[in-house]
Amino acid sequence: MPIDILTGLQMRLDAAQLRLATLDTYYKGEQPLAFLSPESRLAVGNRLDRLNSNVCRLAVVSLAERLRITGLTLDGQPDSRLWQWWLDNDLEDLSTVAFREALAFGASYAIVWAGQDGAPLVSVESARQVTLLRDPGTRDTVAALKRWADIDPVLGTPIDVKAVLYEPDTITHYQAPAYGMPAVSWELIEEVRNPLGVVPVVPLLNAETILDWQGTSEMSDVIPLCDAIGKLLIDMMVSSEYAGRPRRWATGIELEETPLLDAAGNDTGQTATANPFPDSDRMMVSEAPETKFGQLPSANLTGYRDAVGVLMAQVAAVSGMPAHYLGISERVTSADALRASEASLATRAEDRQRRFGRAWAQVAALMVAVADGVDPRSVRAGVVWADPTTASAAQEADAASKLVDAGIVTPTQAARKMGAVNEGTPA
């Protein structure tokens, strides 16, 4: 049975690699040009092989920077022990990495286990190395796999491939000499009992639909528009190269005749006329009195600017980013106008807080289970989020002081809300 599960999870992990690699190139801004005519490619040669406006990364980062966890709760109350474990595992920073991974690739993962000292140990994992299997009836995780390759420190090549199969009752370690080996060829290294009774792998799934098991990238709607913007930028650069500079003309000058050569370099006996003044000349001279010189107007590139602006407006519409993030509007002049322009992005951030909040609550429950030896399903843990909206310090202070004056919150709770005190501090 473990071999069958290992086979299925390996196939699922392999099937996702191409999609994830493609998303990775767009996130890094290294995607190939989607639109470039042969004529334009010949014109630019190898001088301009890639020109991208990386709005894909901006769509991810602008949302991830609004997802900030400020505290953990146990039975509805801030818990300093949970928060200390959070800090000990560097999750204050790594949680942000997990958010970016989940928003860019559709999913990221957190694995919870015990360290050598028995304290909870949490690692943040990539969808390129981890996948899981859910029960279609209960949607509970029944198995998960992490697979990676050890790298030679000198050559930088994979030495051997390792995998860990997580199940509710056991955790099994395997090893193989290379990727692509069938599951029956994997060498069993170690099998340990899982005292938690659940798979200690928690997915942060950016799912749009119920049956979306691999998650949806925030870049999926932006990628076609990013390709179109790249095409316009390339066209603008080609136009700037060949028509952006004024071209000179002259009449009354006798053209030069040059012999035509064949492919082997032999004279064919025919001649061709050529401009006696190369483009690199900064001044043209003629002895003929009837010669006239002039200059053609340079190309107007404002049409490209308008076209890019239309596409950027579409990016703002599908991603929720405010127009000033994309450089297509004037600078925001007031705090209220800023909050209004970022309302859509803030709403999206609140939705992602609900999606990812349950996952981090499961991580917190697993940390308690590891430390105390209890069933993680009996632990009621929660997450406290920072406000995803943009507000000035004066506005936050004014709102907090009014809540204290009304007796709704204590001064410590107000200070915690403003970020002056972390959520692990008791009220």
Backbone hydrogen bonds, N-H to C=O, Kabsch-Sander energy under -0.5 kcal/mol:
donor,donor_aa,acceptor,acceptor_aa,energy
5,I,1,M,-2.2
6,L,2,P,-2.8
7,T,3,I,-2.4
8,G,4,D,-2.3
9,L,5,I,-2.6
10,Q,6,L,-2.2
11,M,7,T,-2.2
12,R,8,G,-2.0
13,L,9,L,-2.3
14,D,10,Q,-2.7
15,A,11,M,-2.4
16,A,12,R,-1.0
17,Q,13,L,-0.5
17,Q,14,D,-1.1
20,L,16,A,-2.4
21,A,17,Q,-2.7
22,T,18,L,-2.2
23,L,19,R,-2.2
24,D,20,L,-2.1
25,T,21,A,-1.8
26,Y,22,T,-1.6
27,Y,23,L,-2.3
28,K,24,D,-2.1
29,G,25,T,-0.6
30,E,25,T,-2.9
31,Q,25,T,-0.7
41,R,37,S,-2.5
42,L,38,P,-2.3
43,A,39,E,-2.0
44,V,40,S,-2.3
45,G,41,R,-1.6
47,R,44,V,-2.2
54,N,52,N,-0.8
55,V,53,S,-2.8
58,L,54,N,-1.2
59,A,55,V,-2.1
60,V,56,C,-1.3
61,V,57,R,-3.1
62,S,58,L,-2.5
63,L,59,A,-0.5
64,A,60,V,-2.6
65,E,61,V,-2.5
66,R,63,L,-1.2
67,L,64,A,-1.8
68,R,66,R,-0.8
70,T,384,V,-2.5
71,G,384,V,-1.2
73,T,382,G,-2.0
74,L,77,Q,-3.0
75,D,380,R,-3.3
77,Q,74,L,-1.5
79,D,72,L,-2.3
80,S,78,P,-0.5
83,W,79,D,-1.9
84,Q,80,S,-2.0
85,W,81,R,-2.1
86,W,82,L,-2.2
87,L,83,W,-2.1
88,D,84,Q,-2.8
89,N,85,W,-1.8
90,D,87,L,-1.8
91,L,86,W,-2.3
93,D,90,D,-0.9
94,L,90,D,-2.5
95,S,91,L,-1.9
96,T,93,D,-0.7
97,V,93,D,-1.3
98,A,94,L,-2.5
99,F,95,S,-2.1
100,R,96,T,-2.3
101,E,97,V,-2.5
102,A,98,A,-2.6
103,L,99,F,-2.6
104,A,100,R,-2.4
105,F,101,E,-3.0
106,G,102,A,-1.4
107,A,101,E,-0.5
108,S,204,L,-1.2
109,Y,125,E,-2.2
110,A,202,V,-2.2
111,I,123,S,-2.5
112,V,200,P,-2.3
113,W,121,L,-2.5
115,G,119,A,-3.1
118,G,115,G,-1.8
121,L,113,W,-3.7
123,S,111,I,-2.3
125,E,109,Y,-3.6
127,A,107,A,-0.6
129,Q,126,S,-1.5
130,V,126,S,-1.5
131,T,145,L,-1.9
133,L,143,A,-3.1
135,D,140,D,-2.9
139,R,135,D,-3.0
142,V,133,L,-2.7
143,A,133,L,-1.4
144,A,166,Y,-2.0
145,L,131,T,-2.9
146,K,164,V,-2.0
147,R,129,Q,-2.6
148,W,162,K,-2.5
150,D,160,D,-2.5
152,D,157,T,-3.2
156,G,152,D,-2.1
159,I,150,D,-3.6
161,V,176,A,-3.1
162,K,148,W,-3.2
163,A,174,Y,-1.9
164,V,146,K,-2.5
165,L,172,T,-3.0
166,Y,144,A,-3.2
166,Y,164,V,-0.6
167,E,165,L,-0.5
167,E,170,T,-2.3
171,I,192,V,-2.6
172,T,165,L,-2.4
173,H,190,E,-3.4
174,Y,163,A,-3.1
175,Q,187,E,-1.5
176,A,161,V,-2.9
181,M,178,A,-0.9
185,S,182,P,-1.8
186,W,183,A,-1.4
187,E,175,Q,-3.2
189,I,173,H,-2.8
189,I,187,E,-0.5
190,E,173,H,-1.2
192,V,171,I,-2.7
194,N,169,D,-2.8
197,G,168,P,-0.6
197,G,194,N,-0.8
202,V,110,A,-3.2
202,V,200,P,-0.5
204,L,108,S,-3.4
205,L,203,P,-0.9
206,N,106,G,-2.8
206,N,204,L,-0.5
207,A,205,L,-1.3
212,D,209,T,-1.1
213,W,211,L,-1.3
216,T,206,N,-2.7
218,E,103,L,-3.4
220,S,217,S,-1.3
223,I,219,M,-2.3
226,C,222,V,-2.7
227,D,223,I,-2.3
228,A,224,P,-1.9
229,I,225,L,-2.4
230,G,226,C,-2.2
231,K,227,D,-1.9
232,L,228,A,-2.1
233,L,229,I,-2.3
234,I,230,G,-2.1
235,D,231,K,-2.5
236,M,232,L,-2.4
237,M,233,L,-2.1
238,V,234,I,-2.5
239,S,235,D,-2.7
240,S,236,M,-2.4
241,E,237,M,-2.0
242,Y,238,V,-2.1
243,A,239,S,-2.9
244,G,239,S,-1.1
249,W,294,G,-2.4
251,T,292,K,-2.3
256,E,274,A,-1.9
258,T,256,E,-0.5
258,T,272,A,-3.4
260,L,270,Q,-2.9
262,D,266,N,-2.4
265,G,262,D,-2.0
268,T,260,L,-2.6
272,A,258,T,-3.0
274,A,256,E,-2.4
281,D,278,P,-1.8
291,T,288,A,-1.3
292,K,251,T,-1.7
294,G,249,W,-2.5
296,L,247,R,-3.7
299,A,243,A,-3.4
301,L,299,A,-0.7
304,Y,301,L,-0.8
305,R,301,L,-1.2
306,D,302,T,-2.2
307,A,303,G,-2.2
308,V,304,Y,-2.8
309,G,305,R,-2.1
310,V,306,D,-1.8
311,L,307,A,-1.9
312,M,308,V,-2.6
313,A,309,G,-1.9
314,Q,310,V,-1.6
315,V,311,L,-2.2
316,A,312,M,-2.3
317,A,313,A,-1.8
318,V,314,Q,-2.3
319,S,315,V,-1.9
320,G,316,A,-1.6
325,Y,322,P,-1.4
326,L,322,P,-0.7
326,L,323,A,-0.9
328,I,323,A,-1.8
338,L,334,S,-2.0
339,R,335,A,-2.3
340,A,336,D,-2.2
341,S,337,A,-2.3
342,E,338,L,-1.5
343,A,340,A,-1.1
345,L,320,G,-0.5
346,A,342,E,-2.4
347,T,343,A,-2.2
348,R,344,S,-2.0
349,A,345,L,-2.1
350,E,346,A,-2.1
351,D,347,T,-1.9
352,R,348,R,-2.2
353,Q,349,A,-1.9
354,R,350,E,-1.7
355,R,351,D,-1.9
356,F,352,R,-2.9
357,G,353,Q,-2.1
358,R,354,R,-0.9
359,A,355,R,-0.6
360,W,356,F,-2.2
361,A,357,G,-1.9
362,Q,358,R,-2.0
363,V,359,A,-1.9
364,A,360,W,-2.3
365,A,361,A,-2.3
366,L,362,Q,-2.4
367,M,363,V,-2.0
368,V,364,A,-2.0
369,A,365,A,-2.2
370,V,366,L,-2.5
371,A,367,M,-2.1
372,D,368,V,-2.8
373,G,369,A,-1.9
378,S,375,D,-2.0
379,V,376,P,-1.1
381,A,379,V,-0.9
382,G,73,T,-2.1
384,V,71,G,-2.8
386,A,68,R,-2.9
391,A,389,T,-0.6
396,E,392,S,-2.2
397,A,393,A,-2.5
398,D,394,A,-2.4
399,A,395,Q,-2.3
400,A,396,E,-2.6
401,S,397,A,-2.5
402,K,398,D,-1.8
403,L,399,A,-1.8
404,V,400,A,-2.0
405,D,401,S,-2.5
406,A,402,K,-1.8
407,G,404,V,-1.3
408,I,403,L,-2.0
409,V,403,L,-1.0
414,A,410,T,-2.3
415,A,411,P,-2.5
416,R,412,T,-2.3
417,K,413,Q,-2.2
418,M,414,A,-1.6
419,G,416,R,-1.0
420,A,415,A,-2.3
421,V,415,A,-1.0
423,E,70,T,-2.2
425,T,422,N,-1.7
